[in-house]
Amino acid sequence: MSMTEKDIDLQMKKALEKVPFEIKKIKFVLWIIKIVKRAKKILKF
């Protein structure tokens, strides 16, 4: 299966549009984990 340059450009654009959303999701999950850890620390005292 060979792709033309147009096809490749299109795939690149689609991939780039998805990337920021994935990054936001990961940051959100990490943020939640941080809050949970902080809450556990506070509740132990």
C-alpha positions in Angstrom: 0.0 0.0 0.0 1.7 3.2 -1.2 0.5 6.6 0.0 0.8 9.7 -2.0 2.3 12.9 -0.4 -1.3 14.2 0.0 -2.3 11.2 1.9 0.7 11.4 4.1 0.1 15.1 4.8 -3.6 14.3 5.7 -2.6 11.6 8.1 0.0 13.9 9.7 -2.6 16.6 10.2 -5.1 14.1 11.8 -2.4 12.8 14.1 -1.4 16.3 15.1 -5.0 17.2 15.9 -5.3 14.2 18.2 -2.0 14.8 20.0 -3.0 17.9 22.1 -6.1 16.1 23.3 -4.0 13.0 24.4 -1.5 15.3 26.2 -4.4 17.1 28.0 -5.8 13.7 29.1 -2.5 12.5 30.5 -1.9 15.8 32.3 -5.4 15.6 33.8 -4.8 12.1 35.1 -1.4 13.0 36.6 -3.1 16.1 38.2 -5.7 13.9 39.8 -3.0 11.4 41.1 -1.1 14.4 42.6 -4.2 15.6 44.4 -5.1 12.1 45.7 -1.5 11.7 47.1 -1.6 15.1 48.7 -5.0 14.3 50.3 -3.7 11.0 51.7 -0.7 12.8 53.2 -2.9 15.4 54.8 -5.3 12.8 56.2 -2.5 10.7 57.8 -1.6 13.6 60.2 
